[in-house]
Amino acid sequence: MKKNSMYSLLALSLLLPGCSPSGEQSTTAQDTAGAQWVGNNDIGLGINLVARHGSHYVSVAAIDGKANRKHPQFDSLLDWELLYLAEVGLERDLGGPNETAVRLTASHLDLSGENPNEGPGQSLMFSAERRFDNLWAIFARWSKSYERLSGDYRELLSVGTAWLQPFGFNHDFLGFGVFIGDPTDPEKGDEYGAEWSYKIQLTQDVSLMPDLQYWYRKDANDQQTSTWIAGIRGNFEF
């Protein structure tokens, strides 16, 4: 039976002296920003076709672009405003100690709207992950949005590494990642950040994940904003 998860998050934001608070939600190094609007629509009704040859695959899909995340919507599907997805990838040793995954995804969202941030648009995303004997892992992700700019970033690059069995604990996880992003807002300069996180598996169904983030941006008017964010997340599965 599929488990349900309940999350709780407690975060404390510390502003460096001489810096202005951004008033924005923090961005983690592993977020999929840049093309965030795709993720909010990829559960709609539609069709997905996949062709595989060995470790390689090709996937194409047409999905309801106006669907919400609460329930299937047949009426919105009839509007014929769709999200089109195409992906090519390589997957090896899935679930194994040397799992490898490389994916390139293109999308087009066909929505009507006078506001360019809410109308049609496209995105590209590249991601790569590699495990080494189930002890270490590296990952990278790049995404870019075109025309439709409803996400936090028009372009985002993140890279990182993970220690999969820190200090001999097989179910724990220690990760570090960095990112650089081009914000959608043209008034904002490039943003940089780093994140450290450690998942502590207390029991089979309970884990804690302390997290520390640093975020920095320098705008065109030379205004600098930087923030330290410390948090802890609890995960209870039942």
Order of alpha helices (4+ residues) and beta strands (2+ residues): beta-alpha-beta-beta-alpha-beta-beta-beta-beta-beta-beta-beta-beta-beta
